[in-house]
Amino acid sequence: PLLMLLATASFGQQRVFAAEGDETCRAGDASCGQAAALPCIMFRQTQGCDPRGARESKSDRPCSEEIPMGISGFCQCGKGNAMRRVRESTCDHRPFVCATECLQAERYQCIMWRQTGGCSADGERDPQRDQPCDALISARSSGFCECGDGRTIRKPGCAHGDFAEDFRCADECAAEAGLYEELGLDSSATEKAIKQTFRKLSLKYHPDKTRDDPKLTARFAAIREAYEMLVDPEQRAAYD
């Protein structure tokens, strides 16, 4: 309901274009330039559960409509020649509303891969081994993808990467944030750490603190959703 309320509030800023959205640059690409809160154009649906698959333009959806699981695509945000693809989604995603995601477009912008040591994303920084967004990073590398608006995607690497695939930070930043990522944690976090982190983030992002700023209220909705799932042992086990 909160997402739908935000979408309704943002819908008045929406501009609908006849373009298919194929010319839109990806938010993870450096060529996109600086992203901030952008007006929403539309959800662009794709085939094959691949956000970069062939377009299904007849199935595009308006910005205020909740996007259910089972379909792939991306939110097209921006205006004129400055349009971006935001929240590239496979079929296995949590429901979302594009009007809300475009408010947070900066979070889907990639900055760089930041290398660390010690088989931990919190290990000592190794800046000489930082990589650009389009570089292919070994799943055994430890560090984090730095995205816009303070978003980081933590990668412990080493043995943790034995069953993971190599990746590019441009792809990681362009995609939906994981539940642990929403809280700035990784999958090894204790229940105590999850609760403490949520309290800390609530002090910063709760609507009572942000005077109902649409962008920050959208951020709090994502944080609360992640917390409610991860603090419940059964839901967390199913997610893991």
TIZA-98415 format. One record per residue (C-alpha): residue number from 1; residue in one letter; x, y, z. Coordinates in steps of 0.2 Angstrom, whole numbers, always signed. Example, Ala and Ser with C-alpha at 12.3 -4.5 7.8 and 13.67 -1.06 7.14 Angstrom:
<atom><num>1</num><residuo>A</residuo><X>+62</X><Y>-22</Y><Z>+39</Z></atom>
<atom><num>2</num><residuo>S</residuo><X>+68</X><Y>-5</Y><Z>+36</Z></atom>
This chain:
<atom><num>1</num><residuo>P</residuo><X>+0</X><Y>+0</Y><Z>+0</Z></atom>
<atom><num>2</num><residuo>L</residuo><X>+14</X><Y>+12</Y><Z>+4</Z></atom>
<atom><num>3</num><residuo>L</residuo><X>+22</X><Y>+9</Y><Z>-13</Z></atom>
<atom><num>4</num><residuo>M</residuo><X>+5</X><Y>+12</Y><Z>-22</Z></atom>
<atom><num>5</num><residuo>L</residuo><X>+3</X><Y>+28</Y><Z>-12</Z></atom>
<atom><num>6</num><residuo>L</residuo><X>+20</X><Y>+34</Y><Z>-17</Z></atom>
<atom><num>7</num><residuo>A</residuo><X>+16</X><Y>+29</Y><Z>-35</Z></atom>
<atom><num>8</num><residuo>T</residuo><X>+0</X><Y>+39</Y><Z>-35</Z></atom>
<atom><num>9</num><residuo>A</residuo><X>+9</X><Y>+55</Y><Z>-28</Z></atom>
<atom><num>10</num><residuo>S</residuo><X>+22</X><Y>+53</Y><Z>-42</Z></atom>
<atom><num>11</num><residuo>F</residuo><X>+10</X><Y>+50</Y><Z>-56</Z></atom>
<atom><num>12</num><residuo>G</residuo><X>+7</X><Y>+68</Y><Z>-59</Z></atom>
<atom><num>13</num><residuo>Q</residuo><X>+25</X><Y>+70</Y><Z>-64</Z></atom>
<atom><num>14</num><residuo>Q</residuo><X>+24</X><Y>+56</Y><Z>-77</Z></atom>
<atom><num>15</num><residuo>R</residuo><X>+27</X><Y>+59</Y><Z>-95</Z></atom>
<atom><num>16</num><residuo>V</residuo><X>+21</X><Y>+45</Y><Z>-107</Z></atom>
<atom><num>17</num><residuo>F</residuo><X>+31</X><Y>+43</Y><Z>-123</Z></atom>
<atom><num>18</num><residuo>A</residuo><X>+27</X><Y>+33</Y><Z>-138</Z></atom>
<atom><num>19</num><residuo>A</residuo><X>+45</X><Y>+26</Y><Z>-139</Z></atom>
<atom><num>20</num><residuo>E</residuo><X>+48</X><Y>+8</Y><Z>-136</Z></atom>
<atom><num>21</num><residuo>G</residuo><X>+62</X><Y>+11</Y><Z>-123</Z></atom>
<atom><num>22</num><residuo>D</residuo><X>+75</X><Y>+2</Y><Z>-133</Z></atom>
<atom><num>23</num><residuo>E</residuo><X>+86</X><Y>+17</Y><Z>-135</Z></atom>
<atom><num>24</num><residuo>T</residuo><X>+86</X><Y>+20</Y><Z>-116</Z></atom>
<atom><num>25</num><residuo>C</residuo><X>+104</X><Y>+19</Y><Z>-109</Z></atom>
<atom><num>26</num><residuo>R</residuo><X>+106</X><Y>+7</Y><Z>-94</Z></atom>
<atom><num>27</num><residuo>A</residuo><X>+108</X><Y>+16</Y><Z>-77</Z></atom>
<atom><num>28</num><residuo>G</residuo><X>+124</X><Y>+5</Y><Z>-74</Z></atom>
<atom><num>29</num><residuo>D</residuo><X>+133</X><Y>+13</Y><Z>-89</Z></atom>
<atom><num>30</num><residuo>A</residuo><X>+145</X><Y>+27</Y><Z>-86</Z></atom>
<atom><num>31</num><residuo>S</residuo><X>+138</X><Y>+35</Y><Z>-102</Z></atom>
<atom><num>32</num><residuo>C</residuo><X>+122</X><Y>+38</Y><Z>-93</Z></atom>
<atom><num>33</num><residuo>G</residuo><X>+129</X><Y>+52</Y><Z>-84</Z></atom>
<atom><num>34</num><residuo>Q</residuo><X>+122</X><Y>+58</Y><Z>-67</Z></atom>
<atom><num>35</num><residuo>A</residuo><X>+106</X><Y>+50</Y><Z>-61</Z></atom>
<atom><num>36</num><residuo>A</residuo><X>+94</X><Y>+58</Y><Z>-48</Z></atom>
<atom><num>37</num><residuo>A</residuo><X>+76</X><Y>+57</Y><Z>-45</Z></atom>
<atom><num>38</num><residuo>L</residuo><X>+68</X><Y>+56</Y><Z>-63</Z></atom>
<atom><num>39</num><residuo>P</residuo><X>+51</X><Y>+57</Y><Z>-69</Z></atom>
<atom><num>40</num><residuo>C</residuo><X>+44</X><Y>+39</Y><Z>-74</Z></atom>
<atom><num>41</num><residuo>I</residuo><X>+39</X><Y>+35</Y><Z>-92</Z></atom>
<atom><num>42</num><residuo>M</residuo><X>+33</X><Y>+17</Y><Z>-91</Z></atom>
<atom><num>43</num><residuo>F</residuo><X>+38</X><Y>-1</Y><Z>-87</Z></atom>
<atom><num>44</num><residuo>R</residuo><X>+45</X><Y>-9</Y><Z>-102</Z></atom>
<atom><num>45</num><residuo>Q</residuo><X>+42</X><Y>-28</Y><Z>-103</Z></atom>
<atom><num>46</num><residuo>T</residuo><X>+54</X><Y>-40</Y><Z>-111</Z></atom>
<atom><num>47</num><residuo>Q</residuo><X>+54</X><Y>-59</Y><Z>-116</Z></atom>
<atom><num>48</num><residuo>G</residuo><X>+62</X><Y>-74</Y><Z>-109</Z></atom>
<atom><num>49</num><residuo>C</residuo><X>+63</X><Y>-68</Y><Z>-91</Z></atom>
<atom><num>50</num><residuo>D</residuo><X>+78</X><Y>-57</Y><Z>-96</Z></atom>
<atom><num>51</num><residuo>P</residuo><X>+77</X><Y>-39</Y><Z>-94</Z></atom>
<atom><num>52</num><residuo>R</residuo><X>+88</X><Y>-37</Y><Z>-109</Z></atom>
<atom><num>53</num><residuo>G</residuo><X>+78</X><Y>-49</Y><Z>-119</Z></atom>
<atom><num>54</num><residuo>A</residuo><X>+67</X><Y>-45</Y><Z>-134</Z></atom>
<atom><num>55</num><residuo>R</residuo><X>+54</X><Y>-31</Y><Z>-130</Z></atom>
<atom><num>56</num><residuo>E</residuo><X>+35</X><Y>-35</Y><Z>-128</Z></atom>
<atom><num>57</num><residuo>S</residuo><X>+29</X><Y>-18</Y><Z>-130</Z></atom>
<atom><num>58</num><residuo>K</residuo><X>+11</X><Y>-23</Y><Z>-130</Z></atom>
<atom><num>59</num><residuo>S</residuo><X>+13</X><Y>-28</Y><Z>-112</Z></atom>
<atom><num>60</num><residuo>D</residuo><X>+21</X><Y>-12</Y><Z>-106</Z></atom>
<atom><num>61</num><residuo>R</residuo><X>+13</X><Y>-5</Y><Z>-90</Z></atom>
<atom><num>62</num><residuo>P</residuo><X>+10</X><Y>+12</Y><Z>-83</Z></atom>
<atom><num>63</num><residuo>C</residuo><X>+21</X><Y>+19</Y><Z>-69</Z></atom>
<atom><num>64</num><residuo>S</residuo><X>+8</X><Y>+18</Y><Z>-55</Z></atom>
<atom><num>65</num><residuo>E</residuo><X>+4</X><Y>-1</Y><Z>-58</Z></atom>
<atom><num>66</num><residuo>E</residuo><X>+12</X><Y>-13</Y><Z>-47</Z></atom>
<atom><num>67</num><residuo>I</residuo><X>+24</X><Y>-25</Y><Z>-57</Z></atom>
<atom><num>68</num><residuo>P</residuo><X>+20</X><Y>-43</Y><Z>-51</Z></atom>
<atom><num>69</num><residuo>M</residuo><X>+32</X><Y>-58</Y><Z>-51</Z></atom>
<atom><num>70</num><residuo>G</residuo><X>+33</X><Y>-68</Y><Z>-66</Z></atom>
<atom><num>71</num><residuo>I</residuo><X>+37</X><Y>-55</Y><Z>-79</Z></atom>
<atom><num>72</num><residuo>S</residuo><X>+54</X><Y>-47</Y><Z>-84</Z></atom>
<atom><num>73</num><residuo>G</residuo><X>+58</X><Y>-29</Y><Z>-90</Z></atom>
<atom><num>74</num><residuo>F</residuo><X>+64</X><Y>-13</Y><Z>-83</Z></atom>
<atom><num>75</num><residuo>C</residuo><X>+58</X><Y>+4</Y><Z>-78</Z></atom>
<atom><num>76</num><residuo>Q</residuo><X>+61</X><Y>+18</Y><Z>-91</Z></atom>
<atom><num>77</num><residuo>C</residuo><X>+64</X><Y>+35</Y><Z>-82</Z></atom>
<atom><num>78</num><residuo>G</residuo><X>+69</X><Y>+52</Y><Z>-87</Z></atom>
<atom><num>79</num><residuo>K</residuo><X>+64</X><Y>+64</Y><Z>-101</Z></atom>
<atom><num>80</num><residuo>G</residuo><X>+69</X><Y>+70</Y><Z>-118</Z></atom>
<atom><num>81</num><residuo>N</residuo><X>+86</X><Y>+62</Y><Z>-123</Z></atom>
<atom><num>82</num><residuo>A</residuo><X>+91</X><Y>+58</Y><Z>-105</Z></atom>
<atom><num>83</num><residuo>M</residuo><X>+82</X><Y>+42</Y><Z>-102</Z></atom>
<atom><num>84</num><residuo>R</residuo><X>+88</X><Y>+28</Y><Z>-91</Z></atom>
<atom><num>85</num><residuo>R</residuo><X>+84</X><Y>+9</Y><Z>-88</Z></atom>
<atom><num>86</num><residuo>V</residuo><X>+81</X><Y>+7</Y><Z>-69</Z></atom>
<atom><num>87</num><residuo>R</residuo><X>+78</X><Y>-9</Y><Z>-59</Z></atom>
<atom><num>88</num><residuo>E</residuo><X>+81</X><Y>-22</Y><Z>-72</Z></atom>
<atom><num>89</num><residuo>S</residuo><X>+71</X><Y>-37</Y><Z>-67</Z></atom>
<atom><num>90</num><residuo>T</residuo><X>+70</X><Y>-55</Y><Z>-71</Z></atom>
<atom><num>91</num><residuo>C</residuo><X>+54</X><Y>-65</Y><Z>-68</Z></atom>
<atom><num>92</num><residuo>D</residuo><X>+60</X><Y>-69</Y><Z>-50</Z></atom>
<atom><num>93</num><residuo>H</residuo><X>+58</X><Y>-52</Y><Z>-42</Z></atom>
<atom><num>94</num><residuo>R</residuo><X>+49</X><Y>-44</Y><Z>-28</Z></atom>
<atom><num>95</num><residuo>P</residuo><X>+33</X><Y>-33</Y><Z>-33</Z></atom>
<atom><num>96</num><residuo>F</residuo><X>+37</X><Y>-15</Y><Z>-36</Z></atom>
<atom><num>97</num><residuo>V</residuo><X>+31</X><Y>+1</Y><Z>-44</Z></atom>
<atom><num>98</num><residuo>C</residuo><X>+41</X><Y>+10</Y><Z>-57</Z></atom>
<atom><num>99</num><residuo>A</residuo><X>+35</X><Y>+28</Y><Z>-51</Z></atom>
<atom><num>100</num><residuo>T</residuo><X>+44</X><Y>+24</Y><Z>-34</Z></atom>
<atom><num>101</num><residuo>E</residuo><X>+59</X><Y>+16</Y><Z>-43</Z></atom>
<atom><num>102</num><residuo>C</residuo><X>+62</X><Y>+31</Y><Z>-54</Z></atom>
<atom><num>103</num><residuo>L</residuo><X>+63</X><Y>+42</Y><Z>-38</Z></atom>
<atom><num>104</num><residuo>Q</residuo><X>+78</X><Y>+32</Y><Z>-33</Z></atom>
<atom><num>105</num><residuo>A</residuo><X>+86</X><Y>+31</Y><Z>-50</Z></atom>
<atom><num>106</num><residuo>E</residuo><X>+103</X><Y>+36</Y><Z>-43</Z></atom>
<atom><num>107</num><residuo>R</residuo><X>+104</X><Y>+20</Y><Z>-33</Z></atom>
<atom><num>108</num><residuo>Y</residuo><X>+105</X><Y>+10</Y><Z>-49</Z></atom>
<atom><num>109</num><residuo>Q</residuo><X>+120</X><Y>+20</Y><Z>-56</Z></atom>
<atom><num>110</num><residuo>C</residuo><X>+137</X><Y>+11</Y><Z>-55</Z></atom>
<atom><num>111</num><residuo>I</residuo><X>+152</X><Y>+20</Y><Z>-49</Z></atom>
<atom><num>112</num><residuo>M</residuo><X>+166</X><Y>+7</Y><Z>-48</Z></atom>
<atom><num>113</num><residuo>W</residuo><X>+171</X><Y>-10</Y><Z>-41</Z></atom>
<atom><num>114</num><residuo>R</residuo><X>+181</X><Y>-8</Y><Z>-24</Z></atom>
<atom><num>115</num><residuo>Q</residuo><X>+193</X><Y>-22</Y><Z>-20</Z></atom>
<atom><num>116</num><residuo>T</residuo><X>+196</X><Y>-27</Y><Z>-2</Z></atom>
<atom><num>117</num><residuo>G</residuo><X>+207</X><Y>-41</Y><Z>+6</Z></atom>
<atom><num>118</num><residuo>G</residuo><X>+204</X><Y>-54</Y><Z>+20</Z></atom>
<atom><num>119</num><residuo>C</residuo><X>+190</X><Y>-63</Y><Z>+11</Z></atom>
<atom><num>120</num><residuo>S</residuo><X>+178</X><Y>-49</Y><Z>+17</Z></atom>
<atom><num>121</num><residuo>A</residuo><X>+169</X><Y>-35</Y><Z>+10</Z></atom>
<atom><num>122</num><residuo>D</residuo><X>+174</X><Y>-25</Y><Z>+26</Z></atom>
<atom><num>123</num><residuo>G</residuo><X>+193</X><Y>-30</Y><Z>+24</Z></atom>
<atom><num>124</num><residuo>E</residuo><X>+207</X><Y>-18</Y><Z>+21</Z></atom>
<atom><num>125</num><residuo>R</residuo><X>+205</X><Y>-8</Y><Z>+5</Z></atom>
<atom><num>126</num><residuo>D</residuo><X>+216</X><Y>-12</Y><Z>-10</Z></atom>
<atom><num>127</num><residuo>P</residuo><X>+213</X><Y>+3</Y><Z>-22</Z></atom>
<atom><num>128</num><residuo>Q</residuo><X>+226</X><Y>-2</Y><Z>-34</Z></atom>
<atom><num>129</num><residuo>R</residuo><X>+214</X><Y>-17</Y><Z>-39</Z></atom>
<atom><num>130</num><residuo>D</residuo><X>+198</X><Y>-7</Y><Z>-41</Z></atom>
<atom><num>131</num><residuo>Q</residuo><X>+190</X><Y>-10</Y><Z>-57</Z></atom>
<atom><num>132</num><residuo>P</residuo><X>+178</X><Y>+0</Y><Z>-69</Z></atom>
<atom><num>133</num><residuo>C</residuo><X>+159</X><Y>-5</Y><Z>-69</Z></atom>
<atom><num>134</num><residuo>D</residuo><X>+160</X><Y>-15</Y><Z>-85</Z></atom>
<atom><num>135</num><residuo>A</residuo><X>+175</X><Y>-26</Y><Z>-80</Z></atom>
<atom><num>136</num><residuo>L</residuo><X>+172</X><Y>-44</Y><Z>-76</Z></atom>
<atom><num>137</num><residuo>I</residuo><X>+175</X><Y>-48</Y><Z>-58</Z></atom>
<atom><num>138</num><residuo>S</residuo><X>+179</X><Y>-65</Y><Z>-52</Z></atom>
<atom><num>139</num><residuo>A</residuo><X>+167</X><Y>-72</Y><Z>-39</Z></atom>
<atom><num>140</num><residuo>R</residuo><X>+181</X><Y>-76</Y><Z>-28</Z></atom>
<atom><num>141</num><residuo>S</residuo><X>+186</X><Y>-58</Y><Z>-27</Z></atom>
<atom><num>142</num><residuo>S</residuo><X>+182</X><Y>-49</Y><Z>-11</Z></atom>
<atom><num>143</num><residuo>G</residuo><X>+175</X><Y>-31</Y><Z>-10</Z></atom>
<atom><num>144</num><residuo>F</residuo><X>+160</X><Y>-22</Y><Z>-16</Z></atom>
<atom><num>145</num><residuo>C</residuo><X>+151</X><Y>-13</Y><Z>-30</Z></atom>
<atom><num>146</num><residuo>E</residuo><X>+149</X><Y>+5</Y><Z>-26</Z></atom>
<atom><num>147</num><residuo>C</residuo><X>+133</X><Y>+12</Y><Z>-34</Z></atom>
<atom><num>148</num><residuo>G</residuo><X>+125</X><Y>+29</Y><Z>-32</Z></atom>
<atom><num>149</num><residuo>D</residuo><X>+117</X><Y>+37</Y><Z>-17</Z></atom>
<atom><num>150</num><residuo>G</residuo><X>+127</X><Y>+27</Y><Z>-5</Z></atom>
<atom><num>151</num><residuo>R</residuo><X>+122</X><Y>+10</Y><Z>-11</Z></atom>
<atom><num>152</num><residuo>T</residuo><X>+135</X><Y>-4</Y><Z>-10</Z></atom>
<atom><num>153</num><residuo>I</residuo><X>+134</X><Y>-23</Y><Z>-15</Z></atom>
<atom><num>154</num><residuo>R</residuo><X>+145</X><Y>-33</Y><Z>-4</Z></atom>
<atom><num>155</num><residuo>K</residuo><X>+155</X><Y>-48</Y><Z>-10</Z></atom>
<atom><num>156</num><residuo>P</residuo><X>+165</X><Y>-58</Y><Z>+3</Z></atom>
<atom><num>157</num><residuo>G</residuo><X>+173</X><Y>-68</Y><Z>-11</Z></atom>
<atom><num>158</num><residuo>C</residuo><X>+186</X><Y>-82</Y><Z>-8</Z></atom>
<atom><num>159</num><residuo>A</residuo><X>+177</X><Y>-98</Y><Z>-3</Z></atom>
<atom><num>160</num><residuo>H</residuo><X>+160</X><Y>-89</Y><Z>-3</Z></atom>
<atom><num>161</num><residuo>G</residuo><X>+162</X><Y>-87</Y><Z>-22</Z></atom>
<atom><num>162</num><residuo>D</residuo><X>+164</X><Y>-105</Y><Z>-26</Z></atom>
<atom><num>163</num><residuo>F</residuo><X>+146</X><Y>-107</Y><Z>-31</Z></atom>
<atom><num>164</num><residuo>A</residuo><X>+143</X><Y>-90</Y><Z>-38</Z></atom>
<atom><num>165</num><residuo>E</residuo><X>+146</X><Y>-83</Y><Z>-55</Z></atom>
<atom><num>166</num><residuo>D</residuo><X>+158</X><Y>-70</Y><Z>-60</Z></atom>
<atom><num>167</num><residuo>F</residuo><X>+149</X><Y>-53</Y><Z>-62</Z></atom>
<atom><num>168</num><residuo>R</residuo><X>+150</X><Y>-35</Y><Z>-68</Z></atom>
<atom><num>169</num><residuo>C</residuo><X>+146</X><Y>-21</Y><Z>-56</Z></atom>
<atom><num>170</num><residuo>A</residuo><X>+136</X><Y>-12</Y><Z>-70</Z></atom>
<atom><num>171</num><residuo>D</residuo><X>+124</X><Y>-27</Y><Z>-70</Z></atom>
<atom><num>172</num><residuo>E</residuo><X>+124</X><Y>-28</Y><Z>-51</Z></atom>
<atom><num>173</num><residuo>C</residuo><X>+119</X><Y>-10</Y><Z>-48</Z></atom>
<atom><num>174</num><residuo>A</residuo><X>+106</X><Y>-10</Y><Z>-62</Z></atom>
<atom><num>175</num><residuo>A</residuo><X>+97</X><Y>-24</Y><Z>-54</Z></atom>
<atom><num>176</num><residuo>E</residuo><X>+85</X><Y>-26</Y><Z>-39</Z></atom>
<atom><num>177</num><residuo>A</residuo><X>+93</X><Y>-24</Y><Z>-22</Z></atom>
<atom><num>178</num><residuo>G</residuo><X>+94</X><Y>-40</Y><Z>-12</Z></atom>
<atom><num>179</num><residuo>L</residuo><X>+86</X><Y>-40</Y><Z>+6</Z></atom>
<atom><num>180</num><residuo>Y</residuo><X>+102</X><Y>-40</Y><Z>+15</Z></atom>
<atom><num>181</num><residuo>E</residuo><X>+109</X><Y>-26</Y><Z>+3</Z></atom>
<atom><num>182</num><residuo>E</residuo><X>+94</X><Y>-15</Y><Z>+8</Z></atom>
<atom><num>183</num><residuo>L</residuo><X>+100</X><Y>-15</Y><Z>+26</Z></atom>
<atom><num>184</num><residuo>G</residuo><X>+119</X><Y>-14</Y><Z>+21</Z></atom>
<atom><num>185</num><residuo>L</residuo><X>+122</X><Y>-32</Y><Z>+28</Z></atom>
<atom><num>186</num><residuo>D</residuo><X>+127</X><Y>-49</Y><Z>+20</Z></atom>
<atom><num>187</num><residuo>S</residuo><X>+119</X><Y>-66</Y><Z>+23</Z></atom>
<atom><num>188</num><residuo>S</residuo><X>+130</X><Y>-70</Y><Z>+38</Z></atom>
<atom><num>189</num><residuo>A</residuo><X>+122</X><Y>-56</Y><Z>+48</Z></atom>
<atom><num>190</num><residuo>T</residuo><X>+114</X><Y>-61</Y><Z>+65</Z></atom>
<atom><num>191</num><residuo>E</residuo><X>+97</X><Y>-57</Y><Z>+71</Z></atom>
<atom><num>192</num><residuo>K</residuo><X>+104</X><Y>-45</Y><Z>+83</Z></atom>
<atom><num>193</num><residuo>A</residuo><X>+113</X><Y>-36</Y><Z>+69</Z></atom>
<atom><num>194</num><residuo>I</residuo><X>+98</X><Y>-35</Y><Z>+58</Z></atom>
<atom><num>195</num><residuo>K</residuo><X>+87</X><Y>-27</Y><Z>+72</Z></atom>
<atom><num>196</num><residuo>Q</residuo><X>+101</X><Y>-15</Y><Z>+77</Z></atom>
<atom><num>197</num><residuo>T</residuo><X>+103</X><Y>-10</Y><Z>+59</Z></atom>
<atom><num>198</num><residuo>F</residuo><X>+85</X><Y>-7</Y><Z>+56</Z></atom>
<atom><num>199</num><residuo>R</residuo><X>+83</X><Y>+4</Y><Z>+71</Z></atom>
<atom><num>200</num><residuo>K</residuo><X>+98</X><Y>+14</Y><Z>+65</Z></atom>
<atom><num>201</num><residuo>L</residuo><X>+91</X><Y>+16</Y><Z>+47</Z></atom>
<atom><num>202</num><residuo>S</residuo><X>+74</X><Y>+20</Y><Z>+54</Z></atom>
<atom><num>203</num><residuo>L</residuo><X>+81</X><Y>+35</Y><Z>+63</Z></atom>
<atom><num>204</num><residuo>K</residuo><X>+87</X><Y>+42</Y><Z>+46</Z></atom>
<atom><num>205</num><residuo>Y</residuo><X>+73</X><Y>+37</Y><Z>+34</Z></atom>
<atom><num>206</num><residuo>H</residuo><X>+57</X><Y>+36</Y><Z>+44</Z></atom>
<atom><num>207</num><residuo>P</residuo><X>+44</X><Y>+48</Y><Z>+36</Z></atom>
<atom><num>208</num><residuo>D</residuo><X>+42</X><Y>+56</Y><Z>+53</Z></atom>
<atom><num>209</num><residuo>K</residuo><X>+61</X><Y>+61</Y><Z>+51</Z></atom>
<atom><num>210</num><residuo>T</residuo><X>+61</X><Y>+65</Y><Z>+33</Z></atom>
<atom><num>211</num><residuo>R</residuo><X>+45</X><Y>+76</Y><Z>+32</Z></atom>
<atom><num>212</num><residuo>D</residuo><X>+37</X><Y>+64</Y><Z>+20</Z></atom>
<atom><num>213</num><residuo>D</residuo><X>+50</X><Y>+67</Y><Z>+7</Z></atom>
<atom><num>214</num><residuo>P</residuo><X>+45</X><Y>+55</Y><Z>-8</Z></atom>
<atom><num>215</num><residuo>K</residuo><X>+62</X><Y>+48</Y><Z>-12</Z></atom>
<atom><num>216</num><residuo>L</residuo><X>+67</X><Y>+45</Y><Z>+6</Z></atom>
<atom><num>217</num><residuo>T</residuo><X>+50</X><Y>+38</Y><Z>+10</Z></atom>
<atom><num>218</num><residuo>A</residuo><X>+52</X><Y>+25</Y><Z>-4</Z></atom>
<atom><num>219</num><residuo>R</residuo><X>+69</X><Y>+21</Y><Z>+3</Z></atom>
<atom><num>220</num><residuo>F</residuo><X>+61</X><Y>+17</Y><Z>+20</Z></atom>
<atom><num>221</num><residuo>A</residuo><X>+48</X><Y>+6</Y><Z>+12</Z></atom>
<atom><num>222</num><residuo>A</residuo><X>+61</X><Y>-5</Y><Z>+5</Z></atom>
<atom><num>223</num><residuo>I</residuo><X>+71</X><Y>-5</Y><Z>+21</Z></atom>
<atom><num>224</num><residuo>R</residuo><X>+56</X><Y>-10</Y><Z>+31</Z></atom>
<atom><num>225</num><residuo>E</residuo><X>+51</X><Y>-24</Y><Z>+18</Z></atom>
<atom><num>226</num><residuo>A</residuo><X>+68</X><Y>-31</Y><Z>+20</Z></atom>
<atom><num>227</num><residuo>Y</residuo><X>+68</X><Y>-30</Y><Z>+39</Z></atom>
<atom><num>228</num><residuo>E</residuo><X>+51</X><Y>-39</Y><Z>+40</Z></atom>
<atom><num>229</num><residuo>M</residuo><X>+57</X><Y>-53</Y><Z>+30</Z></atom>
<atom><num>230</num><residuo>L</residuo><X>+74</X><Y>-56</Y><Z>+37</Z></atom>
<atom><num>231</num><residuo>V</residuo><X>+69</X><Y>-54</Y><Z>+55</Z></atom>
<atom><num>232</num><residuo>D</residuo><X>+56</X><Y>-69</Y><Z>+53</Z></atom>
<atom><num>233</num><residuo>P</residuo><X>+66</X><Y>-85</Y><Z>+54</Z></atom>
<atom><num>234</num><residuo>E</residuo><X>+55</X><Y>-95</Y><Z>+42</Z></atom>
<atom><num>235</num><residuo>Q</residuo><X>+54</X><Y>-81</Y><Z>+29</Z></atom>
<atom><num>236</num><residuo>R</residuo><X>+73</X><Y>-78</Y><Z>+30</Z></atom>
<atom><num>237</num><residuo>A</residuo><X>+77</X><Y>-97</Y><Z>+28</Z></atom>
<atom><num>238</num><residuo>A</residuo><X>+66</X><Y>-97</Y><Z>+13</Z></atom>
<atom><num>239</num><residuo>Y</residuo><X>+74</X><Y>-82</Y><Z>+5</Z></atom>
<atom><num>240</num><residuo>D</residuo><X>+92</X><Y>-89</Y><Z>+9</Z></atom>
